[in-house]
Amino acid sequence: MARGWESKGVESQMEASQSSREESAKKRLTPELAEAQRRKHTLALARNHLQHQLQVSEHPRHRQMIENALTDVDRQLSELGGLD
């Protein structure tokens, strides 16, 4: 009887593993979506860095350059659909 319970446990683990694999296959992104997600993440990091630079910058020309870069990053993010 112990063997029966053991094999049932193994069987249920195998089924759970299979369903887990099937779910992860459904959640996989296409290469295009994965690239877009990476691009959004990179732009978000760049935006945070630029905002920090803007806070500590004192020179007007440097601040203007950073603001222009922020505007460009925001434009690119909006083209990609913003942050998710």
C-alpha positions in Angstrom: 0.0 0.0 0.0 2.9 2.4 0.7 4.1 1.8 -2.8 0.7 2.8 -4.2 0.7 6.1 -2.4 4.3 6.7 -3.4 3.6 6.2 -7.1 0.5 8.4 -6.9 2.7 11.1 -5.4 5.2 10.8 -8.1 2.5 10.8 -10.8 0.9 14.0 -9.4 4.4 15.6 -9.3 5.0 14.7 -12.9 1.6 16.1 -13.9 2.2 19.3 -12.0 5.6 19.6 -13.6 4.1 19.1 -17.1 1.4 21.7 -16.5 4.0 24.1 -15.2 6.0 23.6 -18.3 2.9 24.2 -20.5 2.1 27.4 -18.6 5.6 28.7 -19.0 5.6 27.9 -22.7 2.4 30.0 -23.0 4.0 32.9 -21.1 7.1 32.9 -23.3 7.5 36.1 -25.2 8.2 36.3 -28.9 11.6 37.7 -29.7 10.1 41.0 -30.7 8.2 41.4 -27.5 11.2 40.4 -25.4 13.3 43.0 -27.2 10.7 45.7 -26.7 10.6 44.8 -23.0 14.4 45.0 -22.7 14.3 48.3 -24.6 11.7 49.7 -22.2 13.7 48.6 -19.2 16.9 50.2 -20.6 15.1 53.4 -21.4 13.6 53.5 -17.9 17.0 53.1 -16.3 18.4 55.8 -18.6 15.5 58.1 -17.6 16.2 57.5 -13.9 19.9 58.3 -14.4 19.1 61.5 -16.3 16.7 62.6 -13.7 19.4 62.2 -11.0 21.9 64.0 -13.2 19.4 66.9 -13.6 19.0 67.1 -9.8 22.7 67.5 -9.2 23.6 69.5 -12.2 24.2 73.2 -11.7 25.5 74.4 -15.1 22.7 75.8 -17.3 24.0 74.3 -20.6 24.5 70.9 -19.0 21.0 71.0 -17.5 19.6 71.9 -21.0 21.4 69.0 -22.5 20.0 66.6 -19.9 16.5 68.0 -20.3 16.8 67.4 -24.1 17.9 63.8 -23.4 15.0 63.3 -21.0 12.6 64.6 -23.6 14.0 62.1 -26.2 13.9 59.2 -23.8 10.3 60.1 -22.9 9.4 60.2 -26.6 11.0 56.8 -27.2 9.1 55.3 -24.2 5.8 56.7 -25.4 6.5 55.1 -28.9 7.1 51.7 -27.2 3.9 52.1 -25.1 5.3 53.5 -21.9 6.3 51.6 -18.8 4.5 48.4 -17.9 
